Amino acid sequence: MSIYQRIFTDVETKIISGDWRPGDRIPVEHELAAKYRCSRMTVSKALSALAERGMIVRRRKTGSFVASPQIDRTVMDIQDISTEAELAGHEHRFEILARKIERLGEAEAQQLSEPADAEVLRLQCLHIVDGRPNAIERRIIMLDAVPRAREESFVSIPPGKWLLDEVPWSKAKHVIRAVSADTTTARILQTERGEACLSLIRQTWQNGRTVTYVEFTHPGDRFQFAGTFHPAAN
């Protein structure tokens, strides 16, 4: 393996493993050059490749920093609900309806391709925008992948925002579908049973392991998904 590849792989591994978290400053070029006994040009080449991959952000005069993960905008730009509401000029607050640590059941383990009996943090939250219920969040956080979540109360920050800030991920998948509100969902969202809702299901991974699985259920008349697309270049 070349020195360039070693630098690239070592930095990438530290980011994916969580040793270096979003916003952390990575060693400067001359420090890496001394560590790997190579030229600063070789270090700069490796860091530029990491920046192109979206792993780090390079800033003139201040150095390089671990980048915050972003969802592929060519598919759809979906942020956490609190940020989305604030950017649109709405008032957002949330409530933790349930929080418990338990073992992953057989059916869910198979669905997530994770081992049965794995320890998880299960959360249910209500997001309120401009005084009206906007979404029920039902989330599982894998505690073997995110042990820090065990002690986090999420009283002052929504789980989704906390995870985006604290935990790097290497892969994400989401599914959007139409669903009908069951009795419990209708009561929490203050709508009628059977009313149309929009459901967003998202699973994220870190280095092949599930970080979190979440389903957001929105009242169909109070929420929409939107994206801007451009034709592919020929």
N, C-alpha and C positions, 0 to 999 in steps of 0.2 A: 504494500500500500504506500502510495506517495505521501510526502509530508502534507501537501495540499489536501489530500483525501483524509488524512488523519485529523487535521485541524477541523475540517468540515464535519466529519463524523463525531468527533469528541464534543464539539459545541452543540450539534444537533441532539446528541444523546442527553446532554445536560438539560436542554430545554424540554425535550419530550418527557424526561423522567421527573421533571418538576424541581430539580436541583436549582435551576435558574428559572425564576418565575417572571411573568409579564411585567415589564417595567424595570427589571434588574439590569444594571450596567455590566456588560461583559468586559473582560480584561482588554486593555488598549493594545494597539498593534505591536508596539515595541516589547510589551510584556509577553505576548504570545510568540513573537519572533525569538525572544531569549529562551522561552520554555521549549520550543520545538527546534531551536538552533537552525533557524532558516532566515531568509530575507523578509523584510516587511512587505515586499511585493507579493510574496507567496501568501502571507497572512491576509493581505488586502484582497487577493483573488478569492480566497476561501470565504471571507466575510461578505464579499460582493455576491457570491453564489448563494449564501444563506439569506441575504437581503432579497434576492430575486425570488427565492422560495417563500418569502413572507415570514421567515423565522425570526429575523432581527430587523431593526430600524437603525440606519446609520445617520448620524447627525454631525454636521461640520463643527469642529472645535469642541464638541462635548462627548463624542465617542459613539459606541454602538450599544443598543439596548434590546432586550427580548421583546418581540412584538406581541401585541394583544391579538388573540385569534379572531378572525373575521370569517363570516359565512360568505361563500362564493356569491358575489353580486350578480353574476351572469345567470344565476338561477332565481334567487329572490333575496332581497336584503331584509332579514328578520332579526331585529334586535330584541333584547329583553324588554318586557312590557313597560317597565318604569321609564327607561330611556326613551322608548318610542313615544310614550304619552307626553313626556316632558318636551321632547323635540317638536311635537305638534302643538305645544302650548296648552296642554291639558293638565289638570291636577290629578296626581296618582297617589294612592295609598294602598296598603295591603294588610291582610290579617292572616296569621297562622291558625288554621282551623284544627290541624292535627299534626303531631310530630312524635314518631316512635321509632325505636331501633328494633329490628326483628330479623328473622331468617328468611331468605328467598325461598318461595315455594317452588314445587316441582314444575308447574305450568309456566310460571314467570321465568324460571331459570332456563327452560327450554326456549322460550320466546326470545330471551336476551342472549342465548348461547353462553350462559355463565353457569358455574357449578351450583347445584342445588345446595341449600343450607348456607350459602354465603351471607354474611352479615350486611344489612342495608339500613340506611336511614330513609324512612318513608315520610313524606311531607304532603300535606294538603293545604293550599293557600287560596285565598280569595283576593283578587285584584279589583280595586274600585277606582274608576275613572270619572271625574266630575260628579262624584257622589252616587254613581250607579254601578252595580256589579258588572264587571267587564270580562272576567275570566275566572274559571276554577283551574288551579294548577295542581295536578297530581304527579308527584315526582318521587323517583327512587334514586338515591345516591349510593354507589357501591363503596362501602367503607374500606375495603382493602385497597382500592384505588385512590380514595380521598379520605384518609384517616382524620384529617383536620376537621371534617364536617361533623364528627362525633360531638365535639364540644361547642360547635357554633349554634347559637340560638336562633339566628336569622330574624331577630326582633327588629333590627335597624336596617337591614339590607335584604332584598328579595333573594331567594336561593339562586335563581338564574343569573342575576348580576354578580353575586358572590363567586359563583363558579367561573364565569367569564373572566373575572379579575384575578382569581387565585389559581386556577388549574388550567394548564395548557392541554390542548387536545390535538390529535393528529388526523381525526376523521369524524365526519358528522353526516347524519342522514335524517331527513324529515319527510313526513307524509301529511298531506292536507286532505281532509274529507268532510263530507256533510254528515251530521248525526242528528238524531232527535233527542230532546231533553227527557231523561227519565224523571221519576218523582223527586229524587234527591237533588239532581242537578237543577231542576226547575225551581225548587224551593230556595236553593242557595243563590241562583242567578235572578230570582224574582221574576220568573217568566212562567209560562204555562207548560204543563206536561205535554210532550209531543211537539213542542215548538222546534223549528229548525235552528241548529247550532253549527258552528264551524269548529272543527277539531284539528289541532296541530300536534302531531306526535313527533318527537325528536329524540334520537339516541346519539350520544357522542362517545368516542373511544379515545384512549391514550395508549399508543403503542400496542394496539390489539386488544386492550382490556376496556370493558365498558366503564365509563366515568359516571354517566347518568342517563336515565330514561325518563321522559316527561311527556305528559299529555295536557295541553291547554284546551279548555272547552269555552268557547265564546258564544254569547247570544247572537244569532244571525243578523239581527237588526241593529246591533251596536258595534259591529266590528267588520273589517274587510281586510283581505290580503291584497297587496298591490305591488307591482314591480314594473320597471322600465327595461325594455329589451331593445337590442339593436341587431340588424342583420349581420351574420358572420362575414368577415372580410374574405374576398375571393383570393 
